[in-house]
Amino acid sequence: MWLGCPHGCNDGLRTSQGDFLRVKARTILAIIHRIDQDGFAQLLVSHIEECNIQVLIDTLHSVTGFCRSDITG
């Protein structure tokens, strides 16, 4: 099962449990970043080097929901 987009793109969990997991993921990443910024950067670099691009984009999409950003260009 894939966490998926919070806005319903493709497959994924659009439930309160899915939202809970997304909040937890963002919180954990923020804690890691606050405790050790260099370690956090190394974690990101290692994921970029070791994972394929689709997995990286899907993971970021599911955690951040960047597909419906309120930022306009």
N, C-alpha and C positions, 0 to 999 in steps of 0.2 A: 504494500500500500504506500502511496506517495502522498505527502502532505499537500502538495499542490497550491495553487493560487488562492488567496483569500477572496478574490473577486469572481471566481468561478471559471477562469480560463482552463480549458481542457479538463482533465480528471483531477480530483483532489478532494480534500475534506473541507466542506463549507459548513462546519458545525461549531458549536461552542468548544468542543474538544480540540478541533483543529486550530481555532483561535487561541486557545490556551497554550497549545504547543508552540505556536508562532511567537507568542509573548515570551514564553520560557526561552526559546532559542535566542531571541533578541536580547533578553536579559543576561543570559549566559555569555553571549558574545561581548556585551557591554562590560560585564565584570572582568572577563579575561583582558579586554583592552585597557581597563582602568588599572588593573593589577600589574600588567606587564605589556606595555605598548610594543616593545621590540619582539617579545614572544608572540604577540597577536599578529604582528606583521609577518613574522616567519611562518606562522600557521597559515595565513592567507597565501603566501608565496608557495608553500609546499602543496597546498590544494590546487593552486593554479598550475603548478608543474606536473602534478600527478594525476589529476582528473581530466576527463575530456570536457570540451567546452560546453556541450549540451548539459552535462551534469552540473557544472558550475552555474550556468544561467538558470536552470530549473531550480537549483537550491536558492540562489539569490531571489528569484521570482517568488518562490513560496514563502520566504521569510519576510521580504520587504514589500511585496505587492507593487513593484515598480511599474507595472503595466498601466496603472491608473493614477499615476502621479499627478498632483495638482499643479505642478510646475509647468508654466507655459513659456514658450520660446519666443 
